[in-house]
Amino acid sequence: EVMNAALWGWSTRQEITAYRTIVRRYRPDSVVVALCLNDVEELQNNLSRPSAFLGLLHRRLALVRRLVNAEGRSIRMVEELLQDSPNVSAGFERLFGELHTLNREVRADGSTLTVVVLPLQSQASGQAASRLPQDRIRDYCRREGIGFVDPLPALAGRGELFEDVVHLTVEGRRV
């Protein structure tokens, strides 16, 4: 029996909450997380904020805004994940922290975790040759004993199966 406990727009942070509050009580044999690469971008941009006090100063003082350089820590577009940079590395480390937490809890409950990494449209269409996100996540999953599925080979040459740069159409999800 398969149960879906996630919604569009959720990142790994919400998926951990869903596991804790909904899924755990069903004692699943296997937990699968379908990871859209914009999760890395969102984690980095939303969690790399300064302290509340510094945030207050940031809102009120131009000098503090210049020193804090919040935009400099951001990943401006998901396509940046195809290249290595300090911001991209920090975003992946945040993602790996989330996956570590989920994996620890899933294993403690006697289950297994598998991560499915959904590619970017530019990767599937062949416009972008980089596999950096998939390779980083695959390597992390191997080190942590997490299952890993890469549907990019099945989607190769099929850029039309995307609603936007990160989300598959219904037909894309079938593939």
Phi, psi and chi 1 to 4 in degrees:
 res  aa     phi    psi   chi1   chi2   chi3   chi4
   1 GLU       -  135.6 -173.8  173.7  -16.8      -
   2 VAL  -110.9  136.6  175.0      -      -      -
   3 MET  -128.8  129.4  176.4  179.6  144.7      -
   4 ASN  -100.2  124.7 -179.0    5.7      -      -
   5 ALA  -121.4   22.8      -      -      -      -
   6 ALA  -125.8  162.5      -      -      -      -
   7 LEU  -127.2  157.9  -65.9  173.4      -      -
   8 TRP   -56.0  142.1  -78.4   86.0      -      -
   9 GLY    90.2   -6.0      -      -      -      -
  10 TRP   -80.4  147.3  -80.7   11.0      -      -
  11 SER  -110.1 -177.4   69.8      -      -      -
  12 THR   -59.7  -30.2   48.1      -      -      -
  13 ARG   -61.3  -46.4  175.5   79.9   30.1  116.6
  14 GLN   -70.7  -31.9  -70.8   86.7   10.5      -
  15 GLU   -67.6  -34.6  -69.1  159.1   -4.8      -
  16 ILE   -63.9  -44.2  -69.2  170.1      -      -
  17 THR   -61.8  -42.8  -60.0      -      -      -
  18 ALA   -63.6  -39.0      -      -      -      -
  19 TYR   -61.3  -47.8  178.0   77.5      -      -
  20 ARG   -64.5  -41.5  -69.9  173.3  177.7  159.2
  21 THR   -95.8  -22.8   60.5      -      -      -
  22 ILE  -118.9  -57.5  -59.8  167.3      -      -
  23 VAL   -71.0  -42.1  176.2      -      -      -
  24 ARG   -51.9  -40.7  177.0  177.4  -90.9  151.0
  25 ARG   -65.3  -17.5   72.6 -180.0   85.9  163.5
  26 TYR   -87.8   -6.0  -69.9   94.3      -      -
  27 ARG    50.4   62.1  -56.9 -178.6   56.1   78.9
  28 PRO   -68.6  151.5   28.6  -36.0      -      -
  29 ASP   -75.8  -33.3  -62.0  -42.4      -      -
  30 SER  -145.8  140.2 -179.5      -      -      -
  31 VAL  -117.9  127.0  174.9      -      -      -
  32 VAL  -117.5  128.3  178.3      -      -      -
  33 VAL  -112.4  119.7  172.6      -      -      -
  34 ALA   -90.3  114.8      -      -      -      -
  35 LEU  -103.6  114.3  178.6   69.7      -      -
  36 CYS   -83.3  139.5  -73.3      -      -      -
  37 LEU   -66.2  -18.1  -69.4  175.2      -      -
  38 ASN   -68.7  -11.6   65.0  -22.6      -      -
  39 ASP   -60.6  -38.8  -74.3    2.0      -      -
  40 VAL   -63.8  -45.7  178.0      -      -      -
  41 GLU   -60.1  -47.9  174.7 -171.5   19.7      -
  42 GLU   -65.9  -41.7  -69.4  175.7    9.7      -
  43 LEU   -60.1  -46.4  -75.1  167.8      -      -
  44 GLN   -63.4  -46.7  175.0   63.8    8.6      -
  45 ASN   -72.6  -32.4  -65.5  -10.9      -      -
  46 ASN   -89.7  -25.9  -67.5  -33.2      -      -
  47 LEU  -105.3   -1.1  -62.2  179.2      -      -
  48 SER   -98.1   31.5   65.8      -      -      -
  49 ARG   -81.2  153.2  -62.3  174.4 -173.5 -110.1
  50 PRO   -74.7  174.4   25.8  -32.3      -      -
  51 SER   -60.7  164.3   67.8      -      -      -
  52 ALA   -59.4  -42.8      -      -      -      -
  53 PHE   -63.0  -46.2  176.2   69.0      -      -
  54 LEU   -65.7  -34.3 -163.4   52.6      -      -
  55 GLY   -62.6  -41.0      -      -      -      -
  56 LEU   -61.7  -47.7  176.3   66.1      -      -
  57 LEU   -62.3  -38.3  -68.4  176.6      -      -
  58 HIS   -59.5  -41.9 -175.0  -89.0      -      -
  59 ARG   -68.6  -26.0  -75.2 -171.2  -65.0  -82.9
  60 ARG  -104.1  -21.1  -59.3 -161.3 -177.2  -88.3
  61 LEU  -128.6  123.2  -58.6  168.9      -      -
  62 ALA   -62.2  -37.6      -      -      -      -
  63 LEU   -61.7  -41.9  176.2   61.7      -      -
  64 VAL   -65.5  -40.6  171.9      -      -      -
  65 ARG   -58.3  -40.9  -78.5 -168.1  -67.5  -81.2
  66 ARG   -66.5  -41.8 -178.4  174.8  -66.9  -85.3
  67 LEU   -71.1  -39.7  -66.0  173.5      -      -
  68 VAL   -69.5  -38.6  167.7      -      -      -
  69 ASN    50.6   51.9 -170.6   21.9      -      -
  70 ALA   -58.9  -41.0      -      -      -      -
  71 GLU   -64.8  -28.7  -70.8 -179.1    3.2      -
  72 GLY   -68.0  -21.2      -      -      -      -
  73 ARG   -90.1   -7.8  -70.4 -168.3  -49.9  -86.4
  74 SER   -82.1  154.2  -64.8      -      -      -
  75 ILE   -97.4  113.1  -62.5  172.1      -      -
  76 ARG   -75.8  -29.3  -71.6  168.9 -172.2   74.3
  77 MET  -151.5  149.6   54.7 -170.7  -79.4      -
  78 VAL   -61.5  -25.9   72.7      -      -      -
  79 GLU   -62.9  -20.3  -64.0  -74.4  -18.8      -
  80 GLU   -61.5  -22.5  -76.0 -176.3   47.3      -
  81 LEU   -65.9  -14.1  -61.1  175.5      -      -
  82 LEU   -81.7   -6.0  -61.2  174.1      -      -
  83 GLN  -127.7  152.9  -57.9  168.9    4.6      -
  84 ASP   -86.4  137.0 -161.0   12.3      -      -
  85 SER  -158.6  164.1   74.2      -      -      -
  86 PRO   -58.7  -39.5  -26.3   34.9      -      -
  87 ASN   -66.4  -41.4  -67.3  -20.5      -      -
  88 VAL   -65.1  -44.0  167.3      -      -      -
  89 SER   -60.7  -42.2  -66.8      -      -      -
  90 ALA   -63.9  -39.6      -      -      -      -
  91 GLY   -63.2  -42.2      -      -      -      -
  92 PHE   -65.5  -38.9  -83.7  109.1      -      -
  93 GLU   -62.1  -38.7  -71.7  -52.5  -47.6      -
  94 ARG   -63.1  -44.3  -69.9  179.2 -168.2  -76.1
  95 LEU   -60.4  -44.8  172.4   69.6      -      -
  96 PHE   -64.3  -33.5  -62.4  153.3      -      -
  97 GLY   -62.5  -42.3      -      -      -      -
  98 GLU   -64.7  -46.3  -61.6  -77.2  -35.5      -
  99 LEU   -64.3  -36.3  -68.1  176.1      -      -
 100 HIS   -60.9  -45.8  177.7   78.6      -      -
 101 THR   -61.0  -48.4  -62.2      -      -      -
 102 LEU   -63.1  -44.7 -178.5   58.0      -      -
 103 ASN   -61.2  -43.2 -172.1   42.9      -      -
 104 ARG   -59.6  -44.7 -174.1 -178.0   66.6 -125.7
 105 GLU   -69.9  -41.4  -66.9 -172.7   25.1      -
 106 VAL   -62.7  -45.1  165.5      -      -      -
 107 ARG   -65.3  -39.9  -76.0  179.1 -177.7 -103.9
 108 ALA   -60.9  -27.8      -      -      -      -
 109 ASP   -88.7    5.1  -67.7  -19.4      -      -
 110 GLY    83.2   20.3      -      -      -      -
 111 SER  -115.9 -179.5 -171.9      -      -      -
 112 THR  -122.7  153.1   60.8      -      -      -
 113 LEU  -113.3  137.3  177.0   64.2      -      -
 114 THR  -128.7  136.7  -60.4      -      -      -
 115 VAL  -110.8  126.1  175.0      -      -      -
 116 VAL  -105.0  118.5  178.2      -      -      -
 117 VAL   -98.2  108.5  178.9      -      -      -
 118 LEU   -79.5  130.7  -58.9  173.6      -      -
 119 PRO   -76.9  171.8   31.7  -36.6      -      -
 120 LEU   -83.0  154.4  -60.0  177.0      -      -
 121 GLN   -57.4  -40.1 -178.9 -175.5   33.7      -
 122 SER   -64.6  -29.7   61.3      -      -      -
 123 GLN   -71.9  -45.4  -68.9  178.8  -59.8      -
 124 ALA   -67.0  -36.2      -      -      -      -
 125 SER   -77.6  -13.7   69.1      -      -      -
 126 GLY    91.7    0.9      -      -      -      -
 127 GLN   -68.9  -31.6  -66.9  172.0  -24.3      -
 128 ALA  -118.3  123.9      -      -      -      -
 129 ALA   -89.6  -15.6      -      -      -      -
 130 SER   -64.7  135.7  173.1      -      -      -
 131 ARG  -115.0   20.1  -68.7 -171.5   38.8   83.4
 132 LEU   -51.8  -48.1 -176.9   65.3      -      -
 133 PRO   -61.6  -46.6  -19.9   29.8      -      -
 134 GLN   -63.3  -42.2  -72.6   82.5   -0.4      -
 135 ASP   -64.9  -42.5  -67.5  -13.8      -      -
 136 ARG   -63.6  -45.5  -83.6 -173.5  159.3  170.8
 137 ILE   -69.6  -40.0  -63.4  167.8      -      -
 138 ARG   -59.3  -46.1  179.3 -157.4   62.4 -134.7
 139 ASP   -62.9  -41.2  -67.3  -12.5      -      -
 140 TYR   -62.6  -47.1  171.9   79.5      -      -
 141 CYS   -60.9  -39.9  -72.5      -      -      -
 142 ARG   -61.2  -45.8  -78.2 -176.4 -178.5  159.8
 143 ARG   -61.5  -35.4  -73.8 -168.7  -51.5  -89.2
 144 GLU   -94.1   -2.5  -63.5  -67.0  -44.1      -
 145 GLY    71.5   32.1      -      -      -      -
 146 ILE  -100.2  137.2  -62.0  170.5      -      -
 147 GLY   -64.4  150.4      -      -      -      -
 148 PHE  -139.1  131.9  176.1   80.8      -      -
 149 VAL  -128.0  130.2  176.0      -      -      -
 150 ASP  -117.9  100.6  180.0    6.4      -      -
 151 PRO   -80.5    1.6   26.0  -30.3      -      -
 152 LEU   -55.6  -44.7 -179.5   54.6      -      -
 153 PRO   -58.1  -36.9  -27.1   36.8      -      -
 154 ALA   -72.4  -23.4      -      -      -      -
 155 LEU   -98.8   -1.8  -64.5  166.8      -      -
 156 ALA   -56.4  132.4      -      -      -      -
 157 GLY    76.2   11.9      -      -      -      -
 158 ARG  -122.9   48.2  -52.9  -77.1  -52.9  -88.7
 159 GLY   -58.6  -23.0      -      -      -      -
 160 GLU   -69.7   -8.4   77.0  -80.7    0.5      -
 161 LEU   -86.3   16.4  -64.0  177.0      -      -
 162 PHE  -116.8  139.3  -73.0   74.7      -      -
 163 GLU   -76.7  -34.3  -67.8 -179.6    7.6      -
 164 ASP  -151.8 -161.7   55.9   31.7      -      -
 165 VAL   -69.2  -18.1  -63.2      -      -      -
 166 VAL  -125.9  -16.7  -67.8      -      -      -
 167 HIS  -110.0  130.5  -62.9  108.6      -      -
 168 LEU   -75.9  150.6  -69.0  163.4      -      -
 169 THR   -74.2  176.4   62.3      -      -      -
 170 VAL   -58.7  -44.6  171.9      -      -      -
 171 GLU   -63.2  -39.1  179.9   61.0   23.0      -
 172 GLY   -61.6  -39.4      -      -      -      -
 173 ARG   -68.1  -33.6  -69.5 -171.1  -65.1  -91.4
 174 ARG   -63.9  -44.6  -77.0 -171.1 -168.0  113.4
 175 VAL   -60.0      -  170.2      -      -      -
